[in-house]
Amino acid sequence: MTKDQKVVAIQEIKDLLQDAKVVYVADLDGLNAAKSSDFRRQAFKQNIKVKVVKNTLLQKAMEQIEGVDYSEMFETFKGNSALMIAETANAPAKLIKDFRKKDEKPALKSAFVQETFYVGDNNLDTLVNIKSREEMIGEIIGLLQSPIQRVVSALQNKSETVEAQAEEAAPVVEETPAAEAPEAPAAESTDETPAAE
């Protein structure tokens, strides 16, 4: 690889990493062409960018990224490396784990997710269980809606109770004037009686 080609390759990697919040480095060594192609196809469906990179070029590109110190990952850059960039925190980990149901590879080398570094394949289950931003927002909305739904339900029940009480009270209100009506003539008759005397 010429110096110019290296410069171009480093720039391509930098472009991928520039605003990436989810960065995985995996070992795809041992996957044959068909399996490797299948892995890439599944990654594409899940909106995960996969690029096989040279370790030295990946490290140089990461060193040039401002705002993130990727140096914790550098020790894992040995052998075959594939850079995986995603929007969803746990998507690459799930893809690796699903793929490993049939094969030993791919293996996780390291990852940078939610401003935290994970080094080694033993972190794969931890990464799979990380909730994505969308899942967390969904849970928060669910938690916020729960009390609101109870309040709305209570208000609906209260309004139904008030309506039911109003319906029960309505006949009583109607009976009251009817009960007063007979009393009024009785009072008149008492008034008439002294007048007659």
Residue pairs with C-beta under 8 A, 6 or more apart in sequence:
1 9
1 54
6 57
9 53
9 54
9 57
10 57
10 60
10 61
10 64
11 61
12 51
13 51
13 53
13 57
13 58
13 61
13 62
13 83
14 61
14 64
14 65
16 49
16 51
16 83
16 85
17 23
17 61
17 62
17 65
17 83
17 85
18 65
20 85
21 87
21 89
21 113
21 114
22 85
22 86
22 87
22 88
22 89
22 91
22 92
22 111
22 112
22 113
23 70
23 83
23 84
23 85
23 111
23 112
23 113
24 83
24 84
24 85
24 86
24 92
24 93
24 96
24 108
24 110
24 111
24 112
24 113
25 58
25 73
25 76
25 77
25 81
25 82
25 83
25 84
25 108
25 109
25 110
25 111
26 81
26 82
26 84
26 92
26 96
26 106
26 107
26 108
26 109
27 79
27 80
27 81
27 82
27 105
27 106
27 107
27 108
27 109
28 36
28 39
28 52
28 80
28 82
28 105
28 106
29 79
29 80
29 105
30 103
30 104
30 105
31 39
31 103
31 105
31 106
35 103
39 50
39 95
39 99
39 106
40 50
42 95
42 98
42 99
43 49
43 50
43 84
43 92
43 95
44 50
46 86
46 88
46 91
46 95
47 86
47 87
47 88
47 91
48 84
48 85
48 86
48 91
48 92
48 95
49 83
49 84
49 85
49 86
50 82
50 83
50 84
51 82
51 83
51 85
52 80
52 81
52 82
52 83
53 81
53 82
53 83
54 81
55 77
55 78
55 79
55 81
56 77
58 77
58 81
58 83
59 70
59 74
59 77
62 68
62 70
62 73
62 74
63 70
63 71
68 112
70 112
72 110
72 117
72 119
73 109
73 110
73 111
73 112
73 117
73 119
75 119
76 109
76 110
76 119
76 120
77 109
81 109
82 106
84 92
84 95
86 92
88 132
88 133
88 134
89 113
89 114
89 127
89 130
89 131
89 132
89 133
90 113
90 127
90 128
90 129
90 130
90 131
90 132
91 132
92 111
92 127
93 108
93 111
93 124
93 127
93 128
93 130
94 128
96 106
96 107
96 108
96 124
97 124
97 125
97 128
99 105
99 106
100 106
107 121
108 118
108 120
108 121
108 123
108 124
108 127
109 119
109 120
109 121
110 117
110 118
110 119
110 120
111 117
111 118
111 123
111 127
112 118
113 127
113 130
114 130
118 126
118 127
131 139
